[in-house]
Amino acid sequence: MTQQPIQVIGGGLAGTEAAWQIAQAGVPVILHEMRPKRFSPAHHTENLAELVCSNSFGAMASDRAAGLLHEELRQLGSIIIAKADEHAVPAGGALAVDRGQFGEDLTQTLANHPLIDFRRGEVKEIPEGIVVLASGPLTSPDLSADLQRFTGMEYLNFFDAASPIILGDSINKDIAFMASRYDKGEAAYLNCPMNKEQYLHFWEELRKAEQTELKDFEKETAKFFEACLPIEEMARRGEDTMRYGPLKPVGLSDPRTGERNYAVIQLRQEDKAGQLWNMVGFQTNLRWGEQKRVFQMIPGLEKAEFVRLGVMHRNTFLNAPQLMSASLQFKERPTLLAAGQLIGTEGYTAASAGGWLAGTNAARLALGKEPLILPVTTMMGALFEFIRSAAPKHFQPMAPNFGIVPDLGVRIKSKPEKYGRYRDRSLADLASWKAANLG
Ligand SMILES: Cc1cc2nc3c(=O)[nH]c(=O)nc-3n(C[C@H](O)[C@H](O)[C@H](O)COP(=O)(O)OP(=O)(O)OC[C@H]3O[C@@H](n4cnc5c(N)ncnc54)[C@H](O)[C@@H]3O)c2cc1C
């Protein structure tokens, strides 16, 4: 029997994972990616699975929410996590990657798979057949309009921002020192220290700095994603807000004095060669000239050369709990599945997890098998169960908050010693679920 290929729309984190899972199940798949013919406002390369902002997938340890999800994805054969492991760069306890190598490797690997037909081009309408929608929070306008027609629903939205990247050679290493907070893992971060006077001056200038104007329709709905606030918005919330956020000095002592500084800005390595450094937590919507002016006030960054400046975007997503089931199929059309941030699962790891489930289920439909739902005790299961049942209550203002850290994750994260048993149970449940469902 010749099998109609499944179509995956969007080669981001979710679509790349979905296409891989479909092909690995022995089913042909067409992967559509509009780049480089058309770029979203946040993407810059032609690569599959481009990381638009930070190069980190979050904490690595499996007693942390993100780390447990990584481990589950590893056990399920996720291509995204396998390649993240392969291209990891030092990040003091976090799973961070060399984004260039990571994206290039995934692009090559998928393009070389005999069952993946990789097509560069925009899809403007939802196709017939078995389809996985994975076009992300910045879905192209035509496809967005078609989705709106199909669902009969307005999109939900929030703002998300990306932080600048700096050339390593332009950072003054007589001032910036290498260390990881609480000496966790290797000394992986460059730390720019500030005394009180420098901090207050920086705080004043940041609040005064000019921002890029939001469009009128955006002003009305300007909600930020609380886990990724622009640095200037944080500065506006109070004198010390940044010192309890990205500029916190705890767990770091300045080798020149042996003392803790008043505030510290951290830079995380971006590439294996250590030539590029990302300003951790410095997502921003300041005008580009203003970013250079204000960020060069940071000790050690006086001569910083910026290879990428920060940007802010309006992210949109569908109201998944109303439209879909926990197998990630649309209730109105079970051959249509969706994953990633298009349905509100914010964050690289969560988007990949959705891609795994949607891809696996799309392949099962093609093979005449029942779609799967994950056990709720696993992090992945908690994530989708949360969307399906608990979400309506939490969904409206800030859907993505639950995507990254569902309830189970919050508990594990806050008290690993007490809730470590959830991790053990999660992994044990996943193993028996795998044996029962995936053979
Ligand atoms: C500005 C910004 C900053 C962010 N910062 C972070 C961060 O620091 N850490 C984090 O974990 N998450 C961050 N996120 C969220 C993260 O980007 C997403 O969770 C993740 O990338 C979502 O994966 P995805 O596959 O759903 O979408 P994407 O990665 O966006 O992939 C969607 C793909 O679909 C393609 N596409 C869109 N429309 C079409 C079409 N019609 N036809 C064909 N192809 C199409 C796009 O080109 C893109 O490649 C950020 C998002 C934004 C916008």
The ligand as an SDF file (V2000), in Angstrom:
LIG
                    3D

 53 58  0  0  0  0  0  0  0  0999 V2000
   11.3050   36.7840   20.7990 C   0  0  0  0  0  0  0  0  0  0  0  0
   11.2060   35.4260   21.4030 C   0  0  0  0  0  0  0  0  0  0  0  0
   12.0840   35.0350   22.4250 C   0  0  0  0  0  0  0  0  0  0  0  0
   12.0220   33.7520   23.0020 C   0  0  0  0  0  0  0  0  0  0  0  0
   12.9280   33.3830   23.9390 N   0  0  0  0  0  0  0  0  0  0  0  0
   12.9570   32.1000   24.4110 C   0  0  0  0  0  0  0  0  0  0  0  0
   13.9890   31.6480   25.2870 C   0  0  0  0  0  0  0  0  0  0  0  0
   14.9030   32.3840   25.6090 O   0  0  0  0  0  0  0  0  0  0  0  0
   13.9380   30.3610   25.7610 N   0  0  0  0  0  0  0  0  0  0  0  0
   12.9350   29.5090   25.3970 C   0  0  0  0  0  0  0  0  0  0  0  0
   12.9460   28.3480   25.8470 O   0  0  0  0  0  0  0  0  0  0  0  0
   11.9580   29.9200   24.5580 N   0  0  0  0  0  0  0  0  0  0  0  0
   11.9540   31.1800   24.0560 C   0  0  0  0  0  0  0  0  0  0  0  0
   10.9760   31.6020   23.1960 N   0  0  0  0  0  0  0  0  0  0  0  0
    9.9460   30.6900   22.9190 C   0  0  0  0  0  0  0  0  0  0  0  0
   10.4690   29.6800   21.9280 C   0  0  0  0  0  0  0  0  0  0  0  0
   10.8540   30.3750   20.7590 O   0  0  0  0  0  0  0  0  0  0  0  0
    9.4060   28.7430   21.5920 C   0  0  0  0  0  0  0  0  0  0  0  0
    8.8690   28.1330   22.7290 O   0  0  0  0  0  0  0  0  0  0  0  0
    9.8940   27.6520   20.6320 C   0  0  0  0  0  0  0  0  0  0  0  0
   10.7820   28.1190   19.6620 O   0  0  0  0  0  0  0  0  0  0  0  0
    8.6460   27.2180   19.9990 C   0  0  0  0  0  0  0  0  0  0  0  0
    8.9390   26.2290   19.0830 O   0  0  0  0  0  0  0  0  0  0  0  0
    7.9460   26.0180   17.8820 P   0  0  0  0  0  0  0  0  0  0  0  0
    8.5130   24.8950   17.1130 O   0  0  0  0  0  0  0  0  0  0  0  0
    6.5630   25.9270   18.3760 O   0  0  0  0  0  0  0  0  0  0  0  0
    8.0220   27.3880   17.0420 O   0  0  0  0  0  0  0  0  0  0  0  0
    9.2580   28.0280   16.2600 P   0  0  0  0  0  0  0  0  0  0  0  0
   10.5280   27.6160   16.8610 O   0  0  0  0  0  0  0  0  0  0  0  0
    8.9550   29.4790   16.1290 O   0  0  0  0  0  0  0  0  0  0  0  0
    9.1490   27.3400   14.8250 O   0  0  0  0  0  0  0  0  0  0  0  0
    8.1100   27.5890   13.9320 C   0  0  0  0  0  0  0  0  0  0  0  0
    8.6520   27.4620   12.5270 C   0  0  0  0  0  0  0  0  0  0  0  0
    7.5830   27.5290   11.6050 O   0  0  0  0  0  0  0  0  0  0  0  0
    7.9720   28.3050   10.4850 C   0  0  0  0  0  0  0  0  0  0  0  0
    6.7440   28.8120    9.8580 N   0  0  0  0  0  0  0  0  0  0  0  0
    5.8650   29.7380   10.3560 C   0  0  0  0  0  0  0  0  0  0  0  0
    4.8130   29.8810    9.5190 N   0  0  0  0  0  0  0  0  0  0  0  0
    5.0280   29.0160    8.4690 C   0  0  0  0  0  0  0  0  0  0  0  0
    4.3020   28.7050    7.2910 C   0  0  0  0  0  0  0  0  0  0  0  0
    3.1350   29.3030    6.9930 N   0  0  0  0  0  0  0  0  0  0  0  0
    4.8130   27.7940    6.4360 N   0  0  0  0  0  0  0  0  0  0  0  0
    6.0120   27.1660    6.6990 C   0  0  0  0  0  0  0  0  0  0  0  0
    6.7370   27.4380    7.7980 N   0  0  0  0  0  0  0  0  0  0  0  0
    6.2500   28.3390    8.6850 C   0  0  0  0  0  0  0  0  0  0  0  0
    8.8790   29.3620   11.0860 C   0  0  0  0  0  0  0  0  0  0  0  0
    9.7630   29.9020   10.1360 O   0  0  0  0  0  0  0  0  0  0  0  0
    9.6110   28.5690   12.1670 C   0  0  0  0  0  0  0  0  0  0  0  0
   10.7990   28.0050   11.6910 O   0  0  0  0  0  0  0  0  0  0  0  0
   11.0170   32.8610   22.5790 C   0  0  0  0  0  0  0  0  0  0  0  0
   10.1330   33.2360   21.5530 C   0  0  0  0  0  0  0  0  0  0  0  0
   10.2410   34.4970   20.9560 C   0  0  0  0  0  0  0  0  0  0  0  0
    9.3310   34.8420   19.8130 C   0  0  0  0  0  0  0  0  0  0  0  0
  1  2  1  0
  2  3  1  0
  2 52  2  0
  3  4  2  0
  4  5  1  0
  4 50  1  0
  5  6  2  0
  6  7  1  0
  6 13  1  0
  7  8  2  0
  7  9  1  0
  9 10  1  0
 10 11  2  0
 10 12  1  0
 12 13  2  0
 13 14  1  0
 14 15  1  0
 14 50  1  0
 15 16  1  0
 16 17  1  0
 16 18  1  0
 18 19  1  0
 18 20  1  0
 20 21  1  0
 20 22  1  0
 22 23  1  0
 23 24  1  0
 24 25  2  0
 24 26  1  0
 24 27  1  0
 27 28  1  0
 28 29  2  0
 28 30  1  0
 28 31  1  0
 31 32  1  0
 32 33  1  0
 33 34  1  0
 33 48  1  0
 34 35  1  0
 35 36  1  0
 35 46  1  0
 36 37  1  0
 36 45  1  0
 37 38  2  0
 38 39  1  0
 39 40  1  0
 39 45  2  0
 40 41  1  0
 40 42  2  0
 42 43  1  0
 43 44  2  0
 44 45  1  0
 46 47  1  0
 46 48  1  0
 48 49  1  0
 50 51  2  0
 51 52  1  0
 52 53  1  0
M  END
$$$$
